């Protein structure tokens, strides 16, 4: 018998955030690792636009942004161990607009958020009861990019802590900013950033399980770049850049989420517009990618996705067609097979398992 997990679904509850429908809050499902079945359990209301989520402390807590055009917030919840129900602990201002990402440091001591509209990030200390302190400090990026309609200013899109550093993909300035987490504050690393191709628009990134490589997906030119990661300096050195799309496809596309398989053998990313999951084989020695193809999806605008703890299943949130699809993962080839399991959920944008 494989384990049952709790799937939390972050959503948009307010109109005007590029979703055709609005949801009620953070939805909760049981996910059966044996069958790939989802079973609805409940919804946590009282939070506006919980568009990104992050589990903390081994699943004892859940942190959720409230993505608002002004005065975004980050909320802390205690997870009830038997049911997965959420008990609200507190909330803190993120000191920015359109907060779109939240992450927990590897030690569990800190929660970090990125604010898209003003290109800023903040860090909070996790209190003994799982609640959050006021922000320890806030950093604000400067600059712009060549695609003025999307890059008129900085746009911090994700913040990923690794070791004693944090890596922030800034779509507006074509940089992955690198910070130290000394004393619970974000301070510039000696190597302060890694550039990406001009006009690429870095959105999300993920580390290879061996932590020697970083994979950055780029929203504005539909590419993915492999970086070598120097754990001593924190620096990132570009090794390879590939398209996220099949050769010859020319439609409008905006890649979104990216995850390496726990095995380290495969990499997946979501294409919004092409409406697919791109699949790559990974050379664990060099970090380099081989494009295996794309898996068509039974829904539109795949925002985020998650690979379950068994490594057997991949679940995709279709933001614009209000559903979550379940795929099985071939452990030998990395390819995906649609199971036919499609669950109706309003405006799903983030999937996290505990």
N, C-alpha and C positions, 0 to 999 in steps of 0.2 A: 504494500500500500504506500503510494507516494503521498507527500504531505499536502494538506490543504492550506492555502495562503489566503490572505485578505487583499483584495485589489481595491485601491482607492483611486477614484476618478476625479481629477480636477476639471473644472468647467468654467464657462462664462455664464454668469447669471444676469448680466445687464446687456441691453442692446447697444450696438455701435462698436462692437469688437470683432467684426468680420465673421460672425457666426449668424446663420439664418434663423436660429432659434436660441432661446435662453433656457438655462437649467435652474435647479433649486439650490445647489450647493455642492458639497463633496459627497459623491455617491460611494457606496460600499458594497462589494460583492465577495462571495466566497469563490475561490478558484481551486478546482480539483486538479492536482498535478498528475493524477492517473488518467483522467479522461479529457482534460481540457475544457471542462464545463464551467460556466459562470452561473452563479445563483445570486440574485439580488437580495441584499440584507437590509439596507436602509440608506438614509441620506442625512447629512449634517447640514443644517441651515444656519442662518445668522452671519454669514460671511459673503461679501460681494466679490464676484470674479476670483474664486480660488483657482487661478489658472496654472499654478505650478506647486508641487508638493515635494517634501523630502522627509523620509523616515529618519528618526534619530534613536540613539541608545539601544541598538539591537531590536528596534521595533516597539519600544516602550512609549515613544512619542512620535507625533507627526507635526510637521511645520508646513504652513501654507501661506503663500502670498495672497494679498488682496490687491489685484492689479487695477489701479484706478488712475485716471488721467491727472489727478492731483492727489497728493497726500496718501500714497499707497501705504499699506500696512503689512506686517508679517505676524501671523497668528501661531500660537503654540497650543497643542492638544495633547492630552494623555490618552493613550490607546488602552482600552479595557482588554485584558489578555484573553478572556473567554470569547467575547463577541466581536472585538475590533471596534466597538463603539467609541466615539471621540468625546472627550470632556474638555471643554475650553479652559485653558489656563490663563493666558493673557495675550496681549497684542502690543506691538510697538510700531511707531512710524519708521518707514524705511528711508525717509529724508530724500525722496525722489518721486518721479512720476512714471507710471506704467511699469511697476516692479513685476518682472516676468520670470524670475528664476530664484530658487532657494536651494541651498546645499548645506550639509553638515560636515564639519571638519572630521578627518579620520579618527581623532581622539574623542569626538563627541562633545568637546568643550565649547565649540563655537558654531553659530549659524551665520551664514553669509547670504546676502541677496544682491541682485543686480537690478538697477532701474534703467529701463530702456530709453525713455524719452530724453532724459538729461545726462545719460552716459555716466552714471555714478554707481557706487557699490558701498555696502555697509556691512559691518560685522558686529555680532551680538554674543555675549557670554550666556551659555546655558546654565541656569540656576539648578541647585540640587533637586528641585521638584519638576524640572523640565521646562519651566517657564523661561522667558527671555529677559535679560537686562536691557536697559536703553542702549542704543548703539554706542559701541566703544569708540568708533570713528567712522568717517565717511570720506571716500576718495572720489574725485570728479575728474573725468578725462577731458582732454582738450583736442581740438583738431576737426578735420572734415575729410571727405573723400571726393572722388571725381563724379560720382553719380548723385548729383545734387538733390534729386527728388527723394532719395533715401539716405544720403550721406552728407547732409548740410551741417551736421554736428555729430558728436559722439553718441553711440547707442550701445550701451553695455547689454549684451544679450544672454550671456551665461557666466556663471562663476563656478569653477571646479577646483576644490581644494585637493592637494596631493602632498603628503608629507607635511612640511612646515611652510608650504607656499600655497598661493591661490592663483589660478589662471583665469583671466576674464576675456572672453571673446567680445570685441567691440566692432559691431557691424559698420558703424559710421566712419571709423578711422582706419579700417583695414589693419588692425593690430590685435594680437593676443597679449594683453597686458599681464605682467608677472609681478606678484607681490609676496612679501614675507608676512608670516603670521605671528611675528615675535610679540610677546606680551599681549596677545589678543587684539592686536591692531594690524590694519593693512598698511604696510610700508613698502615703498618701491624696492624691488629686487635690484642687485648690482647689475644684472642684465634686465632692464626694465620692461622689455617687450620683444615679441617676435613678429616681424611683418608678414603679411600674406600678400598675394598678388593684388595689384591695384584694381579696385572696383569689385573685388571678390565678395566682400561682405561676410566675414566670419560670424557664424550663428551659434553653433554648439560644438563641443569637443568631448572626446573620451580618451582615456588612457588604455593602452594594451594591458592585460593582466600582469605582464612582467614589468610594467612601469618604465620600460625603456623607450617606448614610442607613444606619440600622441597623434590622434586623428581629428582633423578639423574640417567641418563641413561648412560650405560657403553658400549663403542664400542667394546672392546676386549674380553669380556666374555658374551655378550648378557644378561645383567641383568639390573634391575632397583632397586634402593635403596630408601627407605623412611627415611627421617631424621626429627626429631623434631627440630624446629627452635626456639631458645631463642632470642627474639627481644631485650632483655636487654643487653645480652652479645655478640650477634651475633653468638653464638656457634651452631653447628649442632650435634645432637645425633642420631646415626643410630637405626632404629626401625625394619626394615624388608627388606629383599632382595628377589626378585623373578626373574624368567626367563622372557625374552621377547618373548619366542618361545613356541609353543605347545610341550607337552611332547613327547619325542621320535624322534623329528626332529633333524637331525645331520649334516645338510649341513653348508656351510660357510655363516656367517651372521655378519653384522656390523650395529647395531642400530645407528640412527642418531639424529632425532629431538624428542622433548617431549613437550606436552602441557596439562595442566589441563583445563577442561571445566569451563566456567565462573560460572556455577551452583555449582561447587565444588563436583559434584557427580561422575564424571568420569575422567579418565586419558587416554591419547592416546600417542603412540610413534611409530616411523617408523622403520621397519626392512629392511635393504638393503641386499639382498641375498635371504632371505625368501620372500621378496617383499610383505610386508603386513603392516597393521596398527594393533598393539597390543592394546587391549582394557581392561581397568580395572575399576571396581567399587571402589569408594573411601568412606571409613567411615569418615565422616566429624568430628567426635568426636576424633577418634584415629589417623586418617590419613592413616590407614592401607589399603592395596589393596587386592582386589579379582580379579584374572585373569578371564576374561569373554571369551577370545578367540582372534582370529586374523581375520581380514578382508583381503581377497586376493585382489590384485590390478590389474588393467588392463594395467600396465606398469612396467618397470624395474628400480630398484635402487631409491626408494623413499627417496629423500634427506630431504627436509623440507616440512612442511605442515602448514596450518592455519585453524583455526575455525573462521567463520564469526561472525559479531557483534550480529546477531540474535540468535546465538547458534544452528541454524538449519542445517548448512552446514559445511562440512570439505573438503578442497581442498588440493590435494597432487601433488607435483612436481616430475615427473619421470625423473631423470637426464639422464639416459642412453637410454630412448626410446622417448625423446623429446615430452613430453606431460604433461598436467595438467588434473587430473580427479576430478570430483565433486561427493561427497557422501552426502546423507541426514543422519541426526543424529536422532535416536529415542530418544525423550526427557525422556522417562520412563526407557528404558533399556540401553541406551548409545550405542546400536549397530548401525552399519553403513549399508546403502543400496546404491549400486552404481546406479547413475541416468542415466548412459549411456552417459553422457556429457563428452567428451574427446576433449581437445583443443590442437592443435599442437603448440609447442613452442620449439625452439632449446635450448638444454642444460640448462633447468630450475633447479635452485638449492635453491632459496629462494623466499618465498611468503609473502608479507605484504599487509594488507588492511588499507586504510585510508577512 
